Amino acid sequence: MCGISGLHLRNPALYPQLGELLSGMLCEAAERGTDAAGIGLYGDPRLTPAGTTTVSVLDLAAPLEEVTRLLEARGLTGVRLLEAGQTTVISAANSAAELETAVRAALPDLIISGRGTQLAVLKGTGHPDDLAATFSLPSASGWQGVAHTRMATESAVTSSGSHPFSVGPDQCLVHNGSFANHATIRRELRADGIVFDSENDSEVGARFLAAQLAGGADLEKSLRLLCERFDGFYTLLVTTGDSFAVVRDAIACKPAVIAETADWVAMASEYRYLAGLPGVADARIFEPEPEQVYVWER
């Protein structure tokens, strides 16, 4: 049992409130998973400054000044590091490929848990209420965000096993449920040269989707292919740099509710996570149908 939620803002006047609204959703979901929590934020200038690319890394032990020197020595410019608990966000005025290559070379033992020009991923182990404060979530801004609280079932309680999973540029996945055939699909993806950071079944779904998107499929088609290939019980919320999507398995036993207004689209495991959103009383509220892919674009 995990809790997932997400918010896609259509009205720019609400962008400064993204973190405050998402914080309320995350903390309402705390009882559905107290092992770990994580968020993915799109468009927060503090985390993803304009004109830069960003990666998030887990469990950085070296001093920030030393890491900055290492990255600048590899040709990066405008390097900036920001600590948020077990996550460190690194940005630079270089291309995404240059930044990720330099980080992997300078910090070969660390896991890159997020990447993109718009997205910053913050996650770790611990109680969601505590992590929301560690992430300074209430003060965040932006146009889209996802949140997850984890109750571990398929893998250990570690920062790398926490959600969201971001394995492609500006891509984010949060998952409630369990993929029954994840080991088989992991072996197939590894045979294609794809490297994994954890034994979490949700990462298999994220890697599968990233491979489909990299191959030219759009998000809706990629999720339809996932439904065809994966067995188990799941509700997925998947976001990209321009999309917000929800899908459930054929039985739809994992809870989900969607609310939509002219100002925003929101999804959560339970309605009460949505109760504090502005204008929710007038929202169109519905339960997503089994194996139907719902996509909203910016």
C-alpha positions as protocol buffer text, in pm:
chain_id: "A"
residue {
  index: 1
  type: MET
  ca { x: 0 y: 0 z: 0 }
}
residue {
  index: 2
  type: CYS
  ca { x: 150 y: 329 z: -117 }
}
residue {
  index: 3
  type: GLY
  ca { x: 6 y: 675 z: -168 }
}
residue {
  index: 4
  type: ILE
  ca { x: 46 y: 866 z: -493 }
}
residue {
  index: 5
  type: SER
  ca { x: -66 y: 1212 z: -593 }
}
residue {
  index: 6
  type: GLY
  ca { x: 5 y: 1469 z: -858 }
}
residue {
  index: 7
  type: LEU
  ca { x: -95 y: 1816 z: -968 }
}
residue {
  index: 8
  type: HIS
  ca { x: -82 y: 1968 z: -1316 }
}
residue {
  index: 9
  type: LEU
  ca { x: -146 y: 2343 z: -1308 }
}
residue {
  index: 10
  type: ARG
  ca { x: -316 y: 2509 z: -1603 }
}
residue {
  index: 11
  type: ASN
  ca { x: -341 y: 2856 z: -1450 }
}
residue {
  index: 12
  type: PRO
  ca { x: -1 y: 3033 z: -1415 }
}
residue {
  index: 13
  type: ALA
  ca { x: -139 y: 3235 z: -1125 }
}
residue {
  index: 14
  type: LEU
  ca { x: -122 y: 2914 z: -920 }
}
residue {
  index: 15
  type: TYR
  ca { x: 243 y: 2835 z: -1000 }
}
residue {
  index: 16
  type: PRO
  ca { x: 374 y: 3001 z: -679 }
}
residue {
  index: 17
  type: GLN
  ca { x: 143 y: 2771 z: -478 }
}
residue {
  index: 18
  type: LEU
  ca { x: 252 y: 2439 z: -631 }
}
residue {
  index: 19
  type: GLY
  ca { x: 468 y: 2335 z: -336 }
}
residue {
  index: 20
  type: GLU
  ca { x: 213 y: 2435 z: -74 }
}
residue {
  index: 21
  type: LEU
  ca { x: -64 y: 2246 z: -252 }
}
residue {
  index: 22
  type: LEU
  ca { x: 150 y: 1939 z: -319 }
}
residue {
  index: 23
  type: SER
  ca { x: 275 y: 1939 z: 40 }
}
residue {
  index: 24
  type: GLY
  ca { x: -81 y: 1908 z: 164 }
}
residue {
  index: 25
  type: MET
  ca { x: -142 y: 1618 z: -74 }
}
residue {
  index: 26
  type: LEU
  ca { x: 180 y: 1439 z: 29 }
}
residue {
  index: 27
  type: CYS
  ca { x: 118 y: 1474 z: 401 }
}
residue {
  index: 28
  type: GLU
  ca { x: -241 y: 1350 z: 368 }
}
residue {
  index: 29
  type: ALA
  ca { x: -96 y: 1038 z: 202 }
}
residue {
  index: 30
  type: ALA
  ca { x: 151 y: 973 z: 484 }
}
residue {
  index: 31
  type: GLU
  ca { x: -43 y: 690 z: 647 }
}
residue {
  index: 32
  type: ARG
  ca { x: -37 y: 493 z: 322 }
}
residue {
  index: 33
  type: GLY
  ca { x: 341 y: 467 z: 342 }
}
residue {
  index: 34
  type: THR
  ca { x: 577 y: 573 z: 619 }
}
residue {
  index: 35
  type: ASP
  ca { x: 893 y: 400 z: 486 }
}
residue {
  index: 36
  type: ALA
  ca { x: 994 y: 667 z: 235 }
}
residue {
  index: 37
  type: ALA
  ca { x: 868 y: 957 z: 29 }
}
residue {
  index: 38
  type: GLY
  ca { x: 960 y: 1157 z: -276 }
}
residue {
  index: 39
  type: ILE
  ca { x: 852 y: 1437 z: -504 }
}
residue {
  index: 40
  type: GLY
  ca { x: 913 y: 1545 z: -860 }
}
residue {
  index: 41
  type: LEU
  ca { x: 883 y: 1918 z: -927 }
}
residue {
  index: 42
  type: TYR
  ca { x: 863 y: 2080 z: -1269 }
}
residue {
  index: 43
  type: GLY
  ca { x: 957 y: 2443 z: -1319 }
}
residue {
  index: 44
  type: ASP
  ca { x: 1084 y: 2545 z: -974 }
}
residue {
  index: 45
  type: PRO
  ca { x: 1348 y: 2814 z: -1047 }
}
residue {
  index: 46
  type: ARG
  ca { x: 1527 y: 2736 z: -721 }
}
residue {
  index: 47
  type: LEU
  ca { x: 1584 y: 2374 z: -823 }
}
residue {
  index: 48
  type: THR
  ca { x: 1595 y: 2405 z: -1202 }
}
residue {
  index: 49
  type: PRO
  ca { x: 1719 y: 2755 z: -1288 }
}
residue {
  index: 50
  type: ALA
  ca { x: 1644 y: 2885 z: -1635 }
}
residue {
  index: 51
  type: GLY
  ca { x: 1920 y: 2813 z: -1885 }
}
residue {
  index: 52
  type: THR
  ca { x: 2056 y: 2513 z: -1694 }
}
residue {
  index: 53
  type: THR
  ca { x: 2015 y: 2138 z: -1685 }
}
residue {
  index: 54
  type: THR
  ca { x: 1977 y: 1942 z: -1362 }
}
residue {
  index: 55
  type: VAL
  ca { x: 2048 y: 1601 z: -1217 }
}
residue {
  index: 56
  type: SER
  ca { x: 1953 y: 1470 z: -873 }
}
residue {
  index: 57
  type: VAL
  ca { x: 2190 y: 1229 z: -698 }
}
residue {
  index: 58
  type: LEU
  ca { x: 2139 y: 1018 z: -388 }
}
residue {
  index: 59
  type: ASP
  ca { x: 2347 y: 986 z: -71 }
}
residue {
  index: 60
  type: LEU
  ca { x: 2628 y: 1225 z: -159 }
}
residue {
  index: 61
  type: ALA
  ca { x: 2890 y: 1213 z: 119 }
}
residue {
  index: 62
  type: ALA
  ca { x: 3164 y: 1438 z: -22 }
}
residue {
  index: 63
  type: PRO
  ca { x: 3174 y: 1810 z: 66 }
}
residue {
  index: 64
  type: LEU
  ca { x: 2984 y: 2026 z: -182 }
}
residue {
  index: 65
  type: GLU
  ca { x: 3289 y: 2245 z: -248 }
}
residue {
  index: 66
  type: GLU
  ca { x: 3495 y: 1942 z: -345 }
}
residue {
  index: 67
  type: VAL
  ca { x: 3225 y: 1811 z: -579 }
}
residue {
  index: 68
  type: THR
  ca { x: 3192 y: 2153 z: -739 }
}
residue {
  index: 69
  type: ARG
  ca { x: 3567 y: 2159 z: -813 }
}
residue {
  index: 70
  type: LEU
  ca { x: 3553 y: 1806 z: -958 }
}
residue {
  index: 71
  type: LEU
  ca { x: 3269 y: 1900 z: -1192 }
}
residue {
  index: 72
  type: GLU
  ca { x: 3427 y: 2228 z: -1300 }
}
residue {
  index: 73
  type: ALA
  ca { x: 3747 y: 2040 z: -1375 }
}
residue {
  index: 74
  type: ARG
  ca { x: 3545 y: 1833 z: -1623 }
}
residue {
  index: 75
  type: GLY
  ca { x: 3438 y: 2141 z: -1815 }
}
residue {
  index: 76
  type: LEU
  ca { x: 3106 y: 2226 z: -1653 }
}
residue {
  index: 77
  type: THR
  ca { x: 3018 y: 2591 z: -1602 }
}
residue {
  index: 78
  type: GLY
  ca { x: 2783 y: 2760 z: -1359 }
}
residue {
  index: 79
  type: VAL
  ca { x: 2785 y: 2455 z: -1132 }
}
residue {
  index: 80
  type: ARG
  ca { x: 2551 y: 2476 z: -836 }
}
residue {
  index: 81
  type: LEU
  ca { x: 2469 y: 2213 z: -571 }
}
residue {
  index: 82
  type: LEU
  ca { x: 2169 y: 2216 z: -341 }
}
residue {
  index: 83
  type: GLU
  ca { x: 2126 y: 1965 z: -57 }
}
residue {
  index: 84
  type: ALA
  ca { x: 1784 y: 1829 z: 41 }
}
residue {
  index: 85
  type: GLY
  ca { x: 1833 y: 1542 z: 284 }
}
residue {
  index: 86
  type: GLN
  ca { x: 1948 y: 1228 z: 103 }
}
residue {
  index: 87
  type: THR
  ca { x: 1916 y: 1405 z: -233 }
}
residue {
  index: 88
  type: THR
  ca { x: 2155 y: 1659 z: -381 }
}
residue {
  index: 89
  type: VAL
  ca { x: 2043 y: 1859 z: -685 }
}
residue {
  index: 90
  type: ILE
  ca { x: 2323 y: 1953 z: -925 }
}
residue {
  index: 91
  type: SER
  ca { x: 2271 y: 2209 z: -1202 }
}
residue {
  index: 92
  type: ALA
  ca { x: 2502 y: 2354 z: -1465 }
}
residue {
  index: 93
  type: ALA
  ca { x: 2489 y: 2569 z: -1776 }
}
residue {
  index: 94
  type: ASN
  ca { x: 2570 y: 2274 z: -2001 }
}
residue {
  index: 95
  type: SER
  ca { x: 2373 y: 2028 z: -2208 }
}
residue {
  index: 96
  type: ALA
  ca { x: 2196 y: 1742 z: -2033 }
}
residue {
  index: 97
  type: ALA
  ca { x: 2436 y: 1490 z: -2186 }
}
residue {
  index: 98
  type: GLU
  ca { x: 2743 y: 1688 z: -2078 }
}
residue {
  index: 99
  type: LEU
  ca { x: 2613 y: 1725 z: -1723 }
}
residue {
  index: 100
  type: GLU
  ca { x: 2520 y: 1360 z: -1679 }
}
residue {
  index: 101
  type: THR
  ca { x: 2848 y: 1241 z: -1831 }
}
residue {
  index: 102
  type: ALA
  ca { x: 3051 y: 1466 z: -1598 }
}
residue {
  index: 103
  type: VAL
  ca { x: 2853 y: 1362 z: -1289 }
}
residue {
  index: 104
  type: ARG
  ca { x: 2892 y: 992 z: -1369 }
}
residue {
  index: 105
  type: ALA
  ca { x: 3266 y: 1037 z: -1424 }
}
residue {
  index: 106
  type: ALA
  ca { x: 3324 y: 1245 z: -1111 }
}
residue {
  index: 107
  type: LEU
  ca { x: 3085 y: 1049 z: -885 }
}
residue {
  index: 108
  type: PRO
  ca { x: 3081 y: 695 z: -1031 }
}
residue {
  index: 109
  type: ASP
  ca { x: 2935 y: 530 z: -720 }
}
residue {
  index: 110
  type: LEU
  ca { x: 2631 y: 754 z: -689 }
}
residue {
  index: 111
  type: ILE
  ca { x: 2284 y: 697 z: -831 }
}
residue {
  index: 112
  type: ILE
  ca { x: 2136 y: 965 z: -1055 }
}
residue {
  index: 113
  type: SER
  ca { x: 1772 y: 974 z: -950 }
}
residue {
  index: 114
  type: GLY
  ca { x: 1645 y: 1252 z: -1174 }
}
residue {
  index: 115
  type: ARG
  ca { x: 1745 y: 1454 z: -1476 }
}
residue {
  index: 116
  type: GLY
  ca { x: 1615 y: 1720 z: -1710 }
}
residue {
  index: 117
  type: THR
  ca { x: 1579 y: 2088 z: -1787 }
}
residue {
  index: 118
  type: GLN
  ca { x: 1252 y: 2127 z: -1595 }
}
residue {
  index: 119
  type: LEU
  ca { x: 1245 y: 1842 z: -1343 }
}
residue {
  index: 120
  type: ALA
  ca { x: 1406 y: 1800 z: -1001 }
}
residue {
  index: 121
  type: VAL
  ca { x: 1348 y: 1478 z: -805 }
}
residue {
  index: 122
  type: LEU
  ca { x: 1385 y: 1479 z: -426 }
}
residue {
  index: 123
  type: LYS
  ca { x: 1343 y: 1153 z: -235 }
}
residue {
  index: 124
  type: GLY
  ca { x: 1463 y: 953 z: 61 }
}
residue {
  index: 125
  type: THR
  ca { x: 1370 y: 725 z: 346 }
}
residue {
  index: 126
  type: GLY
  ca { x: 1175 y: 848 z: 646 }
}
residue {
  index: 127
  type: HIS
  ca { x: 833 y: 978 z: 736 }
}
residue {
  index: 128
  type: PRO
  ca { x: 667 y: 1189 z: 463 }
}
residue {
  index: 129
  type: ASP
  ca { x: 590 y: 1477 z: 700 }
}
residue {
  index: 130
  type: ASP
  ca { x: 956 y: 1505 z: 796 }
}
residue {
  index: 131
  type: LEU
  ca { x: 1073 y: 1476 z: 436 }
}
residue {
  index: 132
  type: ALA
  ca { x: 835 y: 1748 z: 317 }
}
residue {
  index: 133
  type: ALA
  ca { x: 1012 y: 1983 z: 557 }
}
residue {
  index: 134
  type: THR
  ca { x: 1356 y: 1855 z: 453 }
}
residue {
  index: 135
  type: PHE
  ca { x: 1269 y: 1921 z: 88 }
}
residue {
  index: 136
  type: SER
  ca { x: 1134 y: 2271 z: 172 }
}
residue {
  index: 137
  type: LEU
  ca { x: 832 y: 2158 z: -25 }
}
residue {
  index: 138
  type: PRO
  ca { x: 580 y: 2419 z: 99 }
}
residue {
  index: 139
  type: SER
  ca { x: 790 y: 2701 z: -52 }
}
residue {
  index: 140
  type: ALA
  ca { x: 839 y: 2533 z: -393 }
}
residue {
  index: 141
  type: SER
  ca { x: 685 y: 2672 z: -709 }
}
residue {
  index: 142
  type: GLY
  ca { x: 633 y: 2543 z: -1061 }
}
residue {
  index: 143
  type: TRP
  ca { x: 370 y: 2414 z: -1300 }
}
residue {
  index: 144
  type: GLN
  ca { x: 356 y: 2042 z: -1223 }
}
residue {
  index: 145
  type: GLY
  ca { x: 444 y: 1805 z: -942 }
}
residue {
  index: 146
  type: VAL
  ca { x: 410 y: 1444 z: -829 }
}
residue {
  index: 147
  type: ALA
  ca { x: 440 y: 1293 z: -481 }
}
residue {
  index: 148
  type: HIS
  ca { x: 470 y: 941 z: -340 }
}
residue {
  index: 149
  type: THR
  ca { x: 466 y: 780 z: 2 }
}
residue {
  index: 150
  type: ARG
  ca { x: 604 y: 428 z: 13 }
}
residue {
  index: 151
  type: MET
  ca { x: 522 y: 114 z: 203 }
}
residue {
  index: 152
  type: ALA
  ca { x: 792 y: -126 z: 80 }
}
residue {
  index: 153
  type: THR
  ca { x: 673 y: -463 z: -54 }
}
residue {
  index: 154
  type: GLU
  ca { x: 900 y: -569 z: -341 }
}
residue {
  index: 155
  type: SER
  ca { x: 1240 y: -435 z: -232 }
}
residue {
  index: 156
  type: ALA
  ca { x: 1434 y: -291 z: 62 }
}
residue {
  index: 157
  type: VAL
  ca { x: 1370 y: 45 z: 224 }
}
residue {
  index: 158
  type: THR
  ca { x: 1647 y: 252 z: 64 }
}
residue {
  index: 159
  type: SER
  ca { x: 1673 y: 593 z: -97 }
}
residue {
  index: 160
  type: SER
  ca { x: 1727 y: 425 z: -437 }
}
residue {
  index: 161
  type: GLY
  ca { x: 1409 y: 222 z: -393 }
}
residue {
  index: 162
  type: SER
  ca { x: 1202 y: 530 z: -315 }
}
residue {
  index: 163
  type: HIS
  ca { x: 976 y: 695 z: -572 }
}
residue {
  index: 164
  type: PRO
  ca { x: 954 y: 884 z: -803 }
}
residue {
  index: 165
  type: PHE
  ca { x: 1161 y: 701 z: -1063 }
}
residue {
  index: 166
  type: SER
  ca { x: 1311 y: 931 z: -1324 }
}
residue {
  index: 167
  type: VAL
  ca { x: 1520 y: 737 z: -1574 }
}
residue {
  index: 168
  type: GLY
  ca { x: 1468 y: 955 z: -1883 }
}
residue {
  index: 169
  type: PRO
  ca { x: 1491 y: 1333 z: -1935 }
}
residue {
  index: 170
  type: ASP
  ca { x: 1209 y: 1518 z: -1758 }
}
residue {
  index: 171
  type: GLN
  ca { x: 1029 y: 1185 z: -1705 }
}
residue {
  index: 172
  type: CYS
  ca { x: 879 y: 1079 z: -1374 }
}
residue {
  index: 173
  type: LEU
  ca { x: 684 y: 773 z: -1256 }
}
residue {
  index: 174
  type: VAL
  ca { x: 508 y: 698 z: -927 }
}
residue {
  index: 175
  type: HIS
  ca { x: 337 y: 365 z: -866 }
}
residue {
  index: 176
  type: ASN
  ca { x: 95 y: 209 z: -622 }
}
residue {
  index: 177
  type: GLY
  ca { x: 82 y: -169 z: -655 }
}
residue {
  index: 178
  type: SER
  ca { x: 306 y: -453 z: -763 }
}
residue {
  index: 179
  type: PHE
  ca { x: 424 y: -582 z: -1100 }
}
residue {
  index: 180
  type: ALA
  ca { x: 409 y: -962 z: -1090 }
}
residue {
  index: 181
  type: ASN
  ca { x: 642 y: -1022 z: -1387 }
}
residue {
  index: 182
  type: HIS
  ca { x: 898 y: -749 z: -1322 }
}
residue {
  index: 183
  type: ALA
  ca { x: 1188 y: -997 z: -1294 }
}
residue {
  index: 184
  type: THR
  ca { x: 1123 y: -1131 z: -1643 }
}
residue {
  index: 185
  type: ILE
  ca { x: 1098 y: -786 z: -1799 }
}
residue {
  index: 186
  type: ARG
  ca { x: 1407 y: -667 z: -1609 }
}
residue {
  index: 187
  type: ARG
  ca { x: 1609 y: -953 z: -1761 }
}
residue {
  index: 188
  type: GLU
  ca { x: 1484 y: -861 z: -2109 }
}
residue {
  index: 189
  type: LEU
  ca { x: 1572 y: -495 z: -2064 }
}
residue {
  index: 190
  type: ARG
  ca { x: 1915 y: -580 z: -1925 }
}
residue {
  index: 191
  type: ALA
  ca { x: 1974 y: -797 z: -2230 }
}
residue {
  index: 192
  type: ASP
  ca { x: 1912 y: -483 z: -2436 }
}
residue {
  index: 193
  type: GLY
  ca { x: 2184 y: -301 z: -2239 }
}
residue {
  index: 194
  type: ILE
  ca { x: 1964 y: -113 z: -1993 }
}
residue {
  index: 195
  type: VAL
  ca { x: 2121 y: -68 z: -1649 }
}
residue {
  index: 196
  type: PHE
  ca { x: 1916 y: -64 z: -1328 }
}
residue {
  index: 197
  type: ASP
  ca { x: 1977 y: 128 z: -1005 }
}
residue {
  index: 198
  type: SER
  ca { x: 1761 y: -84 z: -773 }
}
residue {
  index: 199
  type: GLU
  ca { x: 1565 y: -407 z: -743 }
}
residue {
  index: 200
  type: ASN
  ca { x: 1239 y: -213 z: -717 }
}
residue {
  index: 201
  type: ASP
  ca { x: 966 y: -342 z: -949 }
}
residue {
  index: 202
  type: SER
  ca { x: 853 y: 15 z: -1018 }
}
residue {
  index: 203
  type: GLU
  ca { x: 1190 y: 97 z: -1174 }
}
residue {
  index: 204
  type: VAL
  ca { x: 1122 y: -176 z: -1431 }
}
residue {
  index: 205
  type: GLY
  ca { x: 808 y: 7 z: -1536 }
}
residue {
  index: 206
  type: ALA
  ca { x: 996 y: 336 z: -1557 }
}
residue {
  index: 207
  type: ARG
  ca { x: 1276 y: 180 z: -1765 }
}
residue {
  index: 208
  type: PHE
  ca { x: 1024 y: 16 z: -1997 }
}
residue {
  index: 209
  type: LEU
  ca { x: 843 y: 346 z: -2056 }
}
residue {
  index: 210
  type: ALA
  ca { x: 1168 y: 536 z: -2108 }
}
residue {
  index: 211
  type: ALA
  ca { x: 1272 y: 282 z: -2372 }
}
residue {
  index: 212
  type: GLN
  ca { x: 939 y: 323 z: -2554 }
}
residue {
  index: 213
  type: LEU
  ca { x: 960 y: 703 z: -2544 }
}
residue {
  index: 214
  type: ALA
  ca { x: 1320 y: 696 z: -2665 }
}
residue {
  index: 215
  type: GLY
  ca { x: 1207 y: 472 z: -2951 }
}
residue {
  index: 216
  type: GLY
  ca { x: 958 y: 732 z: -3073 }
}
residue {
  index: 217
  type: ALA
  ca { x: 631 y: 630 z: -2907 }
}
residue {
  index: 218
  type: ASP
  ca { x: 427 y: 902 z: -2739 }
}
residue {
  index: 219
  type: LEU
  ca { x: 328 y: 873 z: -2374 }
}
residue {
  index: 220
  type: GLU
  ca { x: -19 y: 734 z: -2442 }
}
residue {
  index: 221
  type: LYS
  ca { x: 112 y: 458 z: -2668 }
}
residue {
  index: 222
  type: SER
  ca { x: 395 y: 379 z: -2425 }
}
residue {
  index: 223
  type: LEU
  ca { x: 145 y: 328 z: -2143 }
}
residue {
  index: 224
  type: ARG
  ca { x: -76 y: 111 z: -2361 }
}
residue {
  index: 225
  type: LEU
  ca { x: 225 y: -107 z: -2437 }
}
residue {
  index: 226
  type: LEU
  ca { x: 300 y: -129 z: -2065 }
}
residue {
  index: 227
  type: CYS
  ca { x: -54 y: -250 z: -1998 }
}
residue {
  index: 228
  type: GLU
  ca { x: -9 y: -520 z: -2262 }
}
residue {
  index: 229
  type: ARG
  ca { x: 325 y: -637 z: -2124 }
}
residue {
  index: 230
  type: PHE
  ca { x: 303 y: -606 z: -1745 }
}
residue {
  index: 231
  type: ASP
  ca { x: 103 y: -828 z: -1511 }
}
residue {
  index: 232
  type: GLY
  ca { x: -5 y: -735 z: -1161 }
}
residue {
  index: 233
  type: PHE
  ca { x: -199 y: -468 z: -978 }
}
residue {
  index: 234
  type: TYR
  ca { x: -104 y: -106 z: -1038 }
}
residue {
  index: 235
  type: THR
  ca { x: -206 y: 254 z: -1056 }
}
residue {
  index: 236
  type: LEU
  ca { x: 54 y: 468 z: -1232 }
}
residue {
  index: 237
  type: LEU
  ca { x: 100 y: 842 z: -1256 }
}
residue {
  index: 238
  type: VAL
  ca { x: 356 y: 933 z: -1523 }
}
residue {
  index: 239
  type: THR
  ca { x: 473 y: 1282 z: -1614 }
}
residue {
  index: 240
  type: THR
  ca { x: 701 y: 1431 z: -1879 }
}
residue {
  index: 241
  type: GLY
  ca { x: 808 y: 1781 z: -1971 }
}
residue {
  index: 242
  type: ASP
  ca { x: 471 y: 1842 z: -2136 }
}
residue {
  index: 243
  type: SER
  ca { x: 236 y: 1565 z: -2014 }
}
residue {
  index: 244
  type: PHE
  ca { x: 51 y: 1429 z: -1710 }
}
residue {
  index: 245
  type: ALA
  ca { x: -91 y: 1076 z: -1744 }
}
residue {
  index: 246
  type: VAL
  ca { x: -274 y: 815 z: -1536 }
}
residue {
  index: 247
  type: VAL
  ca { x: -343 y: 446 z: -1600 }
}
residue {
  index: 248
  type: ARG
  ca { x: -468 y: 150 z: -1394 }
}
residue {
  index: 249
  type: ASP
  ca { x: -448 y: -224 z: -1450 }
}
residue {
  index: 250
  type: ALA
  ca { x: -731 y: -434 z: -1593 }
}
residue {
  index: 251
  type: ILE
  ca { x: -884 y: -510 z: -1252 }
}
residue {
  index: 252
  type: ALA
  ca { x: -828 y: -160 z: -1111 }
}
residue {
  index: 253
  type: CYS
  ca { x: -805 y: -280 z: -753 }
}
residue {
  index: 254
  type: LYS
  ca { x: -566 y: -3 z: -648 }
}
residue {
  index: 255
  type: PRO
  ca { x: -753 y: 317 z: -560 }
}
residue {
  index: 256
  type: ALA
  ca { x: -738 y: 629 z: -772 }
}
residue {
  index: 257
  type: VAL
  ca { x: -940 y: 945 z: -818 }
}
residue {
  index: 258
  type: ILE
  ca { x: -900 y: 1230 z: -1067 }
}
residue {
  index: 259
  type: ALA
  ca { x: -1028 y: 1585 z: -1029 }
}
residue {
  index: 260
  type: GLU
  ca { x: -1025 y: 1845 z: -1306 }
}
residue {
  index: 261
  type: THR
  ca { x: -1103 y: 2216 z: -1326 }
}
residue {
  index: 262
  type: ALA
  ca { x: -1016 y: 2492 z: -1570 }
}
residue {
  index: 263
  type: ASP
  ca { x: -721 y: 2579 z: -1343 }
}
residue {
  index: 264
  type: TRP
  ca { x: -571 y: 2235 z: -1273 }
}
residue {
  index: 265
  type: VAL
  ca { x: -582 y: 1857 z: -1306 }
}
residue {
  index: 266
  type: ALA
  ca { x: -506 y: 1645 z: -1001 }
}
residue {
  index: 267
  type: MET
  ca { x: -480 y: 1274 z: -927 }
}
residue {
  index: 268
  type: ALA
  ca { x: -454 y: 1093 z: -594 }
}
residue {
  index: 269
  type: SER
  ca { x: -500 y: 758 z: -429 }
}
residue {
  index: 270
  type: GLU
  ca { x: -782 y: 900 z: -216 }
}
residue {
  index: 271
  type: TYR
  ca { x: -1013 y: 1200 z: -248 }
}
residue {
  index: 272
  type: ARG
  ca { x: -906 y: 1347 z: 85 }
}
residue {
  index: 273
  type: TYR
  ca { x: -564 y: 1433 z: -65 }
}
residue {
  index: 274
  type: LEU
  ca { x: -750 y: 1665 z: -304 }
}
residue {
  index: 275
  type: ALA
  ca { x: -981 y: 1829 z: -53 }
}
residue {
  index: 276
  type: GLY
  ca { x: -756 y: 2132 z: 2 }
}
residue {
  index: 277
  type: LEU
  ca { x: -717 y: 2226 z: -364 }
}
residue {
  index: 278
  type: PRO
  ca { x: -870 y: 2559 z: -469 }
}
residue {
  index: 279
  type: GLY
  ca { x: -1205 y: 2519 z: -640 }
}
residue {
  index: 280
  type: VAL
  ca { x: -1228 y: 2146 z: -576 }
}
residue {
  index: 281
  type: ALA
  ca { x: -1596 y: 2178 z: -485 }
}
residue {
  index: 282
  type: ASP
  ca { x: -1667 y: 2264 z: -848 }
}
residue {
  index: 283
  type: ALA
  ca { x: -1428 y: 2010 z: -1000 }
}
residue {
  index: 284
  type: ARG
  ca { x: -1521 y: 1724 z: -1227 }
}
residue {
  index: 285
  type: ILE
  ca { x: -1430 y: 1425 z: -1011 }
}
residue {
  index: 286
  type: PHE
  ca { x: -1415 y: 1067 z: -1138 }
}
residue {
  index: 287
  type: GLU
  ca { x: -1248 y: 731 z: -1093 }
}
residue {
  index: 288
  type: PRO
  ca { x: -1024 y: 631 z: -1387 }
}
residue {
  index: 289
  type: GLU
  ca { x: -1147 y: 327 z: -1581 }
}
residue {
  index: 290
  type: PRO
  ca { x: -937 y: 7 z: -1599 }
}
residue {
  index: 291
  type: GLU
  ca { x: -662 y: 14 z: -1865 }
}
residue {
  index: 292
  type: GLN
  ca { x: -780 y: 347 z: -2002 }
}
residue {
  index: 293
  type: VAL
  ca { x: -493 y: 591 z: -2048 }
}
residue {
  index: 294
  type: TYR
  ca { x: -571 y: 948 z: -1946 }
}
residue {
  index: 295
  type: VAL
  ca { x: -331 y: 1214 z: -2072 }
}
residue {
  index: 296
  type: TRP
  ca { x: -330 y: 1591 z: -2026 }
}
residue {
  index: 297
  type: GLU
  ca { x: -77 y: 1808 z: -2209 }
}
residue {
  index: 298
  type: ARG
  ca { x: 65 y: 2144 z: -2123 }
}
